Amino acid sequence: MPVTALSTVYGPVKSWRLGRSLGIDLLYESSICSFRCVYCQLGKIQVPTQDRRVWVPTAQVLADLERADWQSADVVTFSGNGEPTLALNLGECIRGVKARTGKPVVVLTNATLLGDPAVRADLAAADRVYVKLDAASDKMLRIVDHPVEGVTLDGILDGIKAFRAEYSGYLAIQTMVMPMNVGEVDALCA
């Protein structure tokens, strides 16, 4: 059965890195993120925050999944209208999706909350995690990603390192290279 416009589940869509990806949006109604990136496809973030809460009940997500074409997907990806780790029920949703579909689960994250052990525990349930890193300095982080107050590059890097030490799944770093941050590419690769 097709997914309706009022659903937390979208796709599947073709992805060059993931194949056919069924998307899950745990934020649903608003753009909610700890970044306000200059290149964000969502435009101006409506709710800039780093506070976690349940934005959409797990039962709704799993009901939307049951109505979706998940069988034709290669993976299920948590992404959508902002930063998925802001959803307090991320881990519960990942486990529920895996139990119902048997599909690999991917999470796309900006890594701002990886300093929180609870977030790392939630992400540990995923098969693949892609973290973004657009800057090698706090100055460039502020220029490109416009983080909410309290987010620093050191905090992001420490969180990524802590997660890598605990996580046995596939972890990748992705970077948006643009004219404004191209001078930091060597430092990002170091």
C-alpha positions, 0 to 999 in steps of 0.5 A: 500500500502506498505511503500517504502524504501524512507519514513518517515514512517516505520512498523508497528512493534511489540513493547512489550509496545505499541503493533503494532507501526507505526513509524514516523521519522521526521529526515529521512536522517541522525542520528540527536540527542542532545545525542551520547549515548554509546548504540545507535542503530544508531552508531555514530550520524552524526549531534549532535545538539540541534537546532530545524528546519524542517528536513522533510516537514509536507506534506511529512510526511502526504503523507508517512502516507497515503501510509502506513499500519496505519490501522493495527497499535495500535499506531503511534510512533515518533522516528526514526533516533534521537531525534524527538523534534529537528523537529520544525514541531513535533506538527504540525505532531502529530496533522496531524497524529491524525486527519488522523488516530484517533490512539494514538500518542506516542513520545520517547524523550531524554528530552534534549529540554523540557526546551523549552516551544515550545517543551513542547507545541508540545509534549502536543499534544501526548497521551503518552510521554516516556522520557529517564533518564540514569543518576543521575549525570552530570558525568554519563550523560557525560559518558553514553549519551555524550550530546551536549554542554549546556545540563545538568542533571539539565536542563533535570530534570527541563524540565521533571518537567515543562512538567509534570506540564503542561501535562495531558497525560501518561508520563513515564521515561525509563532508560537503566541500564548498568554496567556503571550506575547501581550504580546510580539506587537508585538515579534515583528512588529517 
